[in-house]
Amino acid sequence: NSSRFGKYNRIFFDETGTLVDAGVTTYLLESSRVVTHGNLERSYHCFYEMLSGLAEEKVSQWQLSREKQYIILSSDTKPSEVTKDQAEYQRTWHRQFQERDQKNFQRLCDALRVVGFSEEDMDSIFQVLAGLVHLGDLSLAERDEGQESSTVELDEEILEKAAGLLGMDADELSSALRRRKVRVIHPGRESVHEVPRTTSQFRHALHSLIKALYKRLFERLVQRINSS
């Protein structure tokens, strides 16, 4: 067990008592922690370890920054509500883990290699994590609630970064986040219409997508480890 996910370990022995197999079953993954957590708390450590331990080439390739305070990796307090002193204190607080995160990133990579992950496999994993980091920076987008036809104003540069790393079409991702489909049933027929999401609906859809992608990545890693 841990505070962020539960796991059930199965260990198999033959008739002589020799260990012959093992496997992990996960449950209760706290995916909500990927998108929100309290002040001076951290999300899943793999994000911070990745940012601290990645080679400069990968940091540049995936358009990341070691110094930036990414939204899903900071507290759930809106940046506009954080004072300058509070922001500096948060940056200092996060920096205390930097050396440990670098070492743990190397340990993580070594462990993945032991269970059969290639360098390409690991790049794919961290590329998805980088995409989720960028995707989270869309969280503060809003729309003009006074105009029913208006849609959420997204930062197109951030959207392009996230979509590219996650293998998505930026226009399709934008449309899915900004609008929702409503089915209207009439006597003898039905129709489907797209309507703009409110700011809260957009944020819920965005966070749901981030959590779902993280959960799928996590479960796929467990499956690979079990089959190694």
Phi, psi and chi 1 to 4 in degrees:
 res  aa     phi    psi   chi1   chi2   chi3   chi4
   1 ASN       -  157.0  -78.7  -44.3      -      -
   2 SER  -149.6  176.0   80.3      -      -      -
   3 SER   -76.4  -10.1   61.7      -      -      -
   4 ARG  -116.3  -18.2  -61.8  175.4 -173.7  174.9
   5 PHE  -159.9  157.0   76.1   98.5      -      -
   6 GLY  -107.9  151.1      -      -      -      -
   7 LYS  -144.3  147.3   64.5 -179.0  177.7 -179.7
   8 TYR  -116.9  117.8  174.8   70.0      -      -
   9 ASN   -93.2  129.2  -65.3  -39.9      -      -
  10 ARG  -111.5  130.3  -64.1 -180.0  -61.0  168.0
  11 ILE  -125.2  131.3  -57.8  176.0      -      -
  12 PHE  -117.1  136.9  -59.3   93.4      -      -
  13 PHE  -122.8  151.0  -58.6   87.9      -      -
  14 ASP   -87.3 -175.4   63.6   15.7      -      -
  15 GLU   -66.1  -16.2   61.8  -84.8    6.4      -
  16 THR   -93.2   -1.0   65.6      -      -      -
  17 GLY    89.0   10.5      -      -      -      -
  18 THR   -86.1  134.0  -58.3      -      -      -
  19 LEU   -66.3  124.2  176.5   64.5      -      -
  20 VAL  -119.8  -18.5  -67.2      -      -      -
  21 ASP  -164.7  162.8 -161.0    3.6      -      -
  22 ALA  -157.4  158.7      -      -      -      -
  23 GLY  -158.3  161.4      -      -      -      -
  24 VAL  -124.5  132.3  176.0      -      -      -
  25 THR  -114.5  126.1  -59.2      -      -      -
  26 THR  -100.1  154.5   64.6      -      -      -
  27 TYR  -158.0  159.4   57.3   92.2      -      -
  28 LEU    56.0   41.6  -60.9  176.7      -      -
  29 LEU   -64.7  125.0  177.1   67.7      -      -
  30 GLU   -81.8   72.1 -168.8 -174.9   -6.0      -
  31 SER   -67.6  -21.9   56.0      -      -      -
  32 SER   -61.2  -25.3   61.7      -      -      -
  33 ARG   -70.4  -16.3 -164.4  172.8 -173.0   88.1
  34 VAL   -66.1  -32.0 -179.2      -      -      -
  35 VAL  -110.7  -14.2  -64.9      -      -      -
  36 THR  -153.1  138.4 -179.0      -      -      -
  37 HIS  -160.5  164.6   48.4   88.6      -      -
  38 GLY   -73.9  171.2      -      -      -      -
  39 ASN   -63.6  138.0 -172.2   33.4      -      -
  40 LEU    57.1   36.5  -60.3 -174.2      -      -
  41 GLU  -123.8  168.4  -69.8 -174.7    1.4      -
  42 ARG  -125.7  155.7  -56.5 -142.5  -65.6  174.8
  43 SER   -79.0 -158.8  179.0      -      -      -
  44 TYR   -63.5  134.9  -75.0   92.4      -      -
  45 HIS   -63.7  -23.0  -67.3  171.2      -      -
  46 CYS   -60.0  -30.9   56.8      -      -      -
  47 PHE   -64.4  -48.0  -69.7  106.5      -      -
  48 TYR   -69.4  -38.6  -51.8   95.9      -      -
  49 GLU   -64.8  -39.2  -67.9  168.6    2.7      -
  50 MET   -61.6  -48.4  174.3 -174.3   71.1      -
  51 LEU   -64.2  -33.6  -75.0  171.1      -      -
  52 SER   -81.6  -33.6  -65.9      -      -      -
  53 GLY  -102.4  -15.3      -      -      -      -
  54 LEU   -60.2  147.3  -87.8  178.6      -      -
  55 ALA   -65.4  150.0      -      -      -      -
  56 GLU   -56.2  -34.3  -71.2  -64.7  -21.9      -
  57 GLU   -59.3  -43.5  174.7 -169.3   -1.8      -
  58 LYS   -73.4  -37.1  -65.3  -61.1  179.6 -177.0
  59 VAL   -58.1  -43.6  171.3      -      -      -
  60 SER   -70.7  -43.9  175.4      -      -      -
  61 GLN   -60.3  -39.4  179.4 -178.5  -19.8      -
  62 TRP   -96.2   10.7  -63.5  -27.1      -      -
  63 GLN    55.5   44.2  -59.0 -178.7   69.7      -
  64 LEU   -99.2  170.1  -65.0  168.4      -      -
  65 SER  -140.0  131.5  169.8      -      -      -
  66 ARG   -71.8  -22.5  -58.4 -169.2 -161.1  -84.8
  67 GLU   -93.6  -19.5  -58.9  -58.0  -39.0      -
  68 LYS   -70.7  143.2 -177.0  175.2  178.5  179.7
  69 GLN   -92.1   91.0  -70.0  -72.9   95.4      -
  70 TYR   -69.9  145.1  -69.5   99.8      -      -
  71 ILE   -60.7  -48.4  -68.9  175.2      -      -
  72 ILE   -75.1   -8.3   64.2  170.0      -      -
  73 LEU  -102.5   -4.4  -56.1 -174.3      -      -
  74 SER  -101.7 -170.5  -54.1      -      -      -
  75 SER   -72.9  170.3   70.6      -      -      -
  76 ASP   -84.4   11.8   57.3    4.2      -      -
  77 THR   -80.6  134.6  -55.2      -      -      -
  78 LYS   -63.2  136.9  -66.8 -178.4  179.6  179.8
  79 PRO   -52.3  -34.9  -27.0   35.1      -      -
  80 SER   -67.5  -18.6   59.2      -      -      -
  81 GLU   -97.7   -0.8  -61.5  173.6   -5.7      -
  82 VAL   -99.4  128.3  177.2      -      -      -
  83 THR   -74.2  166.3   66.6      -      -      -
  84 LYS   -60.5  -41.7 -175.5  176.9  179.8  179.8
  85 ASP   -65.9  -40.2  -72.0  -17.1      -      -
  86 GLN   -65.1  -40.9  -72.3  173.6  -31.9      -
  87 ALA   -63.5  -42.5      -      -      -      -
  88 GLU   -65.7  -39.4 -179.4   58.1   33.1      -
  89 TYR   -63.9  -39.5 -177.0   75.1      -      -
  90 GLN   -63.5  -43.1  -74.2 -177.2    3.9      -
  91 ARG   -62.2  -42.8  -78.5 -167.9  -70.9  -89.8
  92 THR   -63.7  -41.4  -58.1      -      -      -
  93 TRP   -62.3  -42.1 -174.6   82.2      -      -
  94 HIS   -69.8  -32.0  -79.0  -71.2      -      -
  95 ARG   -66.1  -23.9  -81.3 -165.7 -149.1  105.0
  96 GLN   -63.9  -19.7   69.3  177.9  -52.1      -
  97 PHE   -96.1   -2.0  -56.9  105.2      -      -
  98 GLN   -59.7  -47.5 -170.7  169.8   18.0      -
  99 GLU   -64.3  -42.2 -176.3  176.5  -11.0      -
 100 ARG   -65.1  -38.9 -172.4 -176.8   71.3 -179.6
 101 ASP   -64.5  -37.8  -72.5  -21.2      -      -
 102 GLN   -62.5  -45.3  -71.0  173.7  -14.7      -
 103 LYS   -65.7  -41.3  -67.0  178.6  179.7  177.6
 104 ASN   -68.1  -30.3  -76.6  -17.4      -      -
 105 PHE   -64.9  -42.2 -178.6   75.9      -      -
 106 GLN   -65.7  -38.9  -65.2  -53.4  -44.8      -
 107 ARG   -63.5  -40.2  -68.2  175.5   60.1 -165.7
 108 LEU   -62.7  -46.5  172.2   60.6      -      -
 109 CYS   -63.2  -41.2  -68.1      -      -      -
 110 ASP   -61.9  -41.8  -70.4  -17.2      -      -
 111 ALA   -65.2  -40.1      -      -      -      -
 112 LEU   -64.9  -38.1  -70.4  172.8      -      -
 113 ARG   -64.1  -39.4  -66.8 -174.4 -172.7   99.9
 114 VAL   -59.5  -38.4  167.7      -      -      -
 115 VAL   -92.3   14.1  -66.5      -      -      -
 116 GLY   101.5    9.3      -      -      -      -
 117 PHE   -80.5  132.3  -74.9   80.8      -      -
 118 SER   -84.0  171.1   65.8      -      -      -
 119 GLU   -61.4  -37.0  -61.5  -58.6  -44.7      -
 120 GLU   -65.2  -41.2 -176.5  178.1  -10.7      -
 121 ASP   -59.2  -46.0  -68.0  -26.0      -      -
 122 MET   -67.3  -37.4  -71.3 -171.4  -73.9      -
 123 ASP   -60.6  -39.4  -78.8  -10.6      -      -
 124 SER   -63.9  -40.2  -63.9      -      -      -
 125 ILE   -63.0  -51.1  -66.7  168.1      -      -
 126 PHE   -71.2  -26.9  -62.2  128.2      -      -
 127 GLN   -65.6  -40.7  178.9  176.0  -37.9      -
 128 VAL   -63.7  -44.6  171.3      -      -      -
 129 LEU   -60.4  -41.0  -67.5  179.9      -      -
 130 ALA   -62.8  -39.4      -      -      -      -
 131 GLY   -62.3  -39.4      -      -      -      -
 132 LEU   -67.3  -35.8  -63.9 -176.5      -      -
 133 VAL   -61.4  -46.5  168.2      -      -      -
 134 HIS   -65.7  -42.6  -74.2  -56.5      -      -
 135 LEU   -58.9  -38.1 -163.8   59.6      -      -
 136 GLY   -62.7  -23.4      -      -      -      -
 137 ASP   -74.8   -1.9  -91.3    4.0      -      -
 138 LEU   -87.3   -3.7  -64.8  174.7      -      -
 139 SER   -59.4  -27.8  -63.7      -      -      -
 140 LEU   -90.0    1.8  -62.2 -178.4      -      -
 141 ALA   -63.3  146.5      -      -      -      -
 142 GLU  -138.5  169.9  -63.3 -179.1  -14.4      -
 143 ARG  -127.1  164.9   80.7  162.3 -166.6  170.4
 144 ASP   -78.3  100.1 -178.6   -1.5      -      -
 145 GLU   -67.8  -13.1  -60.0  -63.6   -8.6      -
 146 GLY   -77.6  -14.3      -      -      -      -
 147 GLN  -114.0  110.6  -62.2  -71.0  -28.9      -
 148 GLU   -61.2  -30.4  -72.1 -170.5    8.8      -
 149 SER   -87.0   -6.7   60.9      -      -      -
 150 SER   -75.0  152.4   69.0      -      -      -
 151 THR  -115.6  165.0   58.7      -      -      -
 152 VAL   -62.1  134.9  172.5      -      -      -
 153 GLU   -87.5  110.1  -66.5  -65.3  -34.7      -
 154 LEU   -98.7  148.1  -61.5  179.7      -      -
 155 ASP   -75.9  109.2 -174.8  -47.2      -      -
 156 GLU   -64.1  -33.0  -63.9  -62.9  -29.5      -
 157 GLU   -65.7  -45.2 -177.8  179.6   -4.4      -
 158 ILE   -65.4  -41.5  -65.3  175.3      -      -
 159 LEU   -58.3  -44.3 -179.5   70.2      -      -
 160 GLU   -63.8  -41.7  -69.9  -78.3   -9.0      -
 161 LYS   -60.6  -50.3  -70.0  178.7 -175.1  177.7
 162 ALA   -63.2  -47.5      -      -      -      -
 163 ALA   -61.3  -42.9      -      -      -      -
 164 GLY   -61.2  -44.3      -      -      -      -
 165 LEU   -71.5  -29.3  -68.8  171.3      -      -
 166 LEU   -93.0    1.5  -64.4  171.8      -      -
 167 GLY    71.3   30.7      -      -      -      -
 168 MET  -110.6  158.7  -62.0  179.3  178.1      -
 169 ASP   -81.6  125.4 -179.2   86.7      -      -
 170 ALA   -61.6  -39.3      -      -      -      -
 171 ASP   -66.9  -41.7  -69.2  -24.7      -      -
 172 GLU   -67.1  -39.9  -68.4 -178.9    0.3      -
 173 LEU   -63.3  -44.4  175.9   59.5      -      -
 174 SER   -60.1  -44.9  173.6      -      -      -
 175 SER   -63.7  -42.3  178.9      -      -      -
 176 ALA   -65.9  -34.7      -      -      -      -
 177 LEU   -78.4  -32.5  -67.8  173.7      -      -
 178 ARG   -86.4  -28.2  -74.6  171.3  163.6  162.4
 179 ARG  -129.1  155.8  -61.2  176.7  178.5   85.2
 180 ARG  -127.1  154.2   60.9 -171.1  178.4   93.5
 181 LYS   -95.9  135.8  -68.0 -177.0  178.3 -179.2
 182 VAL  -122.4  126.5  177.0      -      -      -
 183 ARG   -93.4  126.8 -172.8  173.8   65.8  170.8
 184 VAL  -112.2  122.8  179.5      -      -      -
 185 ILE  -104.7  123.7  -59.4  176.4      -      -
 186 HIS  -114.4  160.4  -57.3  -78.7      -      -
 187 PRO   -56.1  115.4  -26.5   35.8      -      -
 188 GLY    86.7   -5.1      -      -      -      -
 189 ARG  -160.1  166.1   65.6 -175.1 -179.4   87.1
 190 GLU  -144.7  156.7   65.4  177.6   58.0      -
 191 SER  -140.4  157.4   56.9      -      -      -
 192 VAL  -119.0  128.1  177.2      -      -      -
 193 HIS  -122.3  150.1  -57.1  -89.1      -      -
 194 GLU  -101.5  129.4  -73.8 -168.4   -6.5      -
 195 VAL  -126.6  148.5  -62.7      -      -      -
 196 PRO   -63.1  141.3  -20.8   33.1      -      -
 197 ARG   -78.5  146.4  -64.8 -175.3 -170.2  -88.1
 198 THR   -72.8  170.6   63.9      -      -      -
 199 THR   -58.8  -44.2  -61.3      -      -      -
 200 SER   -67.2  -37.4   61.3      -      -      -
 201 GLN   -67.2  -39.6  -70.9  170.4  -16.2      -
 202 PHE   -60.4  -47.4  153.0   75.4      -      -
 203 ARG   -63.8  -38.7 -160.0  157.1  -67.4  146.4
 204 HIS   -64.4  -42.9  177.4   75.7      -      -
 205 ALA   -64.5  -42.5      -      -      -      -
 206 LEU   -62.1  -49.4  176.2   66.6      -      -
 207 HIS   -64.2  -37.2  -72.8  177.8      -      -
 208 SER   -63.6  -40.2  -66.0      -      -      -
 209 LEU   -64.8  -46.0  175.9   60.9      -      -
 210 ILE   -60.9  -45.4  -66.5  172.6      -      -
 211 LYS   -64.1  -41.7  -69.6 -173.1  -68.6 -175.5
 212 ALA   -64.7  -42.9      -      -      -      -
 213 LEU   -66.1  -40.9  -68.8  174.6      -      -
 214 TYR   -64.1  -42.9 -176.0   83.9      -      -
 215 LYS   -62.6  -42.0 -176.4  177.1 -178.7 -178.9
 216 ARG   -65.4  -40.4  -72.5 -168.4  179.4 -171.9
 217 LEU   -63.0  -44.8  175.7   61.7      -      -
 218 PHE   -60.2  -47.5 -174.8   89.6      -      -
 219 GLU   -67.6  -34.4  -69.2  176.1  -17.2      -
 220 ARG   -67.0  -39.6 -176.5  174.9  179.9 -179.7
 221 LEU   -62.0  -43.5  -72.0  176.3      -      -
 222 VAL   -61.2  -42.4  172.4      -      -      -
 223 GLN   -61.5  -43.5 -174.1 -179.9   37.3      -
 224 ARG   -63.1  -42.4  -83.9  -73.7  -53.5  -90.0
 225 ILE   -64.7  -40.8  -67.7  169.7      -      -
 226 ASN   -64.1  -30.7  -78.5  -21.9      -      -
 227 SER   -91.6   -0.2   62.1      -      -      -
 228 SER   -76.9      -   66.0      -      -      -
